[in-house]
Amino acid sequence: MKQAVFLDRDGVITQEPPHYAHKIDQLKFIAGTADAIRLLNNNGFIVIIASNQAGIARGYYREEDATLFHQAMIQSLDKKGARIDAIYYCPHHPEAKVEKYRTVCDCRKPAPGMLKQAEKELNIDLTQSFMVGDKLSDIEAGKRVGCHTIMVKTGQGVQELKGTDVECDYIADDLYHAAEHILAVSCKSGTGTRVV
């Protein structure tokens, strides 16, 4: 079985604001993102995006817009030698404006449906994998399936950390520092040797 690193998108990989980014000209990466993903790639991790996209449910943009945004993101990272292996997103919301997306689903984080889907489709060992996010919902989704959890201070991370005890395994400044921690933990446990 494979080890994966699940990444929330907005606030972990891409900059927020704007919230509900979906246009290609809104695509701006947080500093160090490509380096972090490349580091994970080079050390044998499957890199997966697991993202709530409630903007679809709220009628701000269509699934087709999200697909184009994701394609542009993958192409841009690829040019920098960084690979995203899979993207899962949840278009649902219990109070959706667009009726077909109005549901209580098992994929909207903190529900772990996207992680479980990846487990089945990509042969992932969730207990040896990591969930990196900037929201409590990301951390909870990871914890529900036994992933190691990392909160980053980018995006909404600093705000989420204020006045609450976040029960995660590690707090990192950003995705690059999260990747460094992941490699340190993996090497220490004997599951890997670091490749730069």
C-alpha positions, 0 to 999 in steps of 0.5 A: 500500500502507498503513503499519501499526502492529502492537501487542502487546496485554498490556503495551503497550495493557493492563496486566499483571498480571493475566496472561491477562486475559480478563474485562472487569473486568480491562481496564485501559489503560496511561496514554496508550494512547488518546492514542497510538492516536488520534495514529496514526489521525490520521496515517493509520496502520492500527492493528492488534493482533497478540497471542499468547493462550496462555491459550486453549490452556492452558484458562484461557479460551475464544476467546469470552471473548477476543472479548468482551474485545476488543469491550470494549477497542475500544468503550472506546477508541472512546469516547476517539476511538481506533480499532483497525482489526483484531485478530489473535490466536494461540490456539495453544501447542505444549504446550497443555492443550486439544488442538485448540490444541496445535500448532507454528503460524506465527502464534505470535510470534516467528513472523510469521504474524499480520503476514503475514496482515494484509499480505495482507488489508489491503494492508500494506507491512510494510517501511514498518510498525512492530511495537511490543511489550514482549517479544523475541518481538514484536521478532523477529516484526517483524524477520522481515518487515522492520518497524521495531521498537520495544520499550516499557518497560511490561509485561514490557519492562524485564525483557526489556531486562535483561541482553540486547542487544535488537536493535530500532530504538528503545526507548520508555518507553510506547506514547505515546512509541513513537507520537511516535517513529513520527511523527518517523521517518515525517515525516523520511523524507518519508512523512507530515506530522504531524497532532495 
